[in-house]
Amino acid sequence: MTFLATIAAIAALHAPSPQSGGWTWTLYEDSPLVLANEIPDTPQLKAIFECQPGSGVARLDLFGPAAAGIATIASGTASATGESEAAADHQSVALRTDHPVFGQFLVTGALDVAVAGHHQEVAVQPAHLAKLRRFAELCSG
């Protein structure tokens, strides 16, 4: 019985929590580079960062309610503005990887995008920050 209890405890440690629902960050080092907040092996996406290697510019697609217009992007004490484009199921905004707000995002793992008073947050958990930093490194060249 102790062996089975141990196996169950180990499985519980590696299983996604009910709150995470299987969501994870995955880095695809192809061209273009993609860092996706997804449920693997499904079409379910929350956010995608995409760039051409060495370009210094990352595009962020946020899935859910979309709004076009001027976006305020904030992380920590840094902020930036950019143009948000809306599609049927997501909004997109571009951000330079050498901008202070992206630098703060690499440290905090938290980014807020606000368009017309509507906020969407991106959260990269500490266990996935290395993927975010690798993404930024490859995008920056």
N, C-alpha and C positions, 0 to 999 in steps of 0.2 A: 504493500500500500504506500509506503514512503516513496518508492521509486516513481509511482504514478503521480503522487502529489508534487514531487519535484519537477517532473515533466510538465505538468499543468501550470506550475508557477513560472517556469521558463517560457512557456508558450504565451502566458499572459503578459510577460514583460516585453515580448517582441510583437505582440498584436497591437494594431492601432487602437487608441482609446476611442470610446464611443463618441467623444466630442470631436476627434479629428476625422472620423468617418473614412479613413483610408487616404486622406489628402497628404501629399508629400511634395517636396521640391525635387525636380529632376533636371540635371544639366546634360544637354545634348551638345557635344563638341563637334558638330558638323558645321557646314557652312549653309545657311547662317547659324550662328550660335544661338541656342535657345535655353532659357532657364524657365521651366514651367511648374506652376503650382497646380497639380493635377491628381486625379485618382488614376494610377497606372493602368494601362490596358483598357481604358474607357475613354470616351470623348469628353469627359467632364473636366473642365478647366475653370480655375478662378482667376489666374493671372499668368501672363507670358511676358518675359523680357526677351527681346531678340535684337541681334546686331550682326553686322558683318565684322569679322575679325580685324582688329586694328583701326576701325572707323572712328572710335571715340564717341559714338552716339548709340544709345540704347532706346528702342521703342518698347513701351509698356502697353500691353493690351489688358484691360480689366473687363472681365465678363460679368454680366448682370445689367442693371439699369445703365443706359448710356446717355451722355449729354455732350453736346458740342459747344465750343466756346473757349474762353480763356480759363486755363486750369492753374490753380495754385498747388504746387507740389512742395511738401514739407517733410523734413525728417530732423529730429532733434531741434536745434536752434536755427537751422538753415532752411531757406525756402527759395523757390524759383517759380517763374511763370512760363507757361507754354500754351500752345494751341492744342486743344482736345478735339479729336475727330470722332464722330459717333457712327456706328454701324448698327445693324439690327440687334445684335446680341452682345456688343462690347463697345468700349471707347478706347482710343489710342492716344498716347502722348509721348513725345520724344524728349530725351534728356541726355545731356552730355555726361559722359562718365567721369570727366575731370571737374565737374561742378561740385561746389561744397555740399549741396543737398544730397548728391549721390555718395559723396564721401561719408556723410553722416549716416546714410542708409546702410553703408557697409559696416559701420560700427554698431548701430542700434538694431538693425533688422526691421525697422518700422518706417513706413512711408505712407503719407496721406495725400490723396489727390482730390481736390475740391473743384467742382465746376458748378457755377450758379447755385451755391449753397448746398449742393449734394456732395457728400464725402464718401470716398471708397478708400479703404485701408488695405495695405499690403503688409503682411507680417511674415518675416523669415525667422523661424525658430532658431535658437542658438546652435542646435545640431546641424543645421543646414547653411550656416553663415559661410563656411569654407567654400561651398558651391557658388554662393553669391560673389565672394571675393575672386574666385577663379574666373567666373563669368566676366567681372569687371576687368581683370587682368588681361584676358584674351581680347576683349572689346577694345581696350585702350591701346593694345599693341605693345 
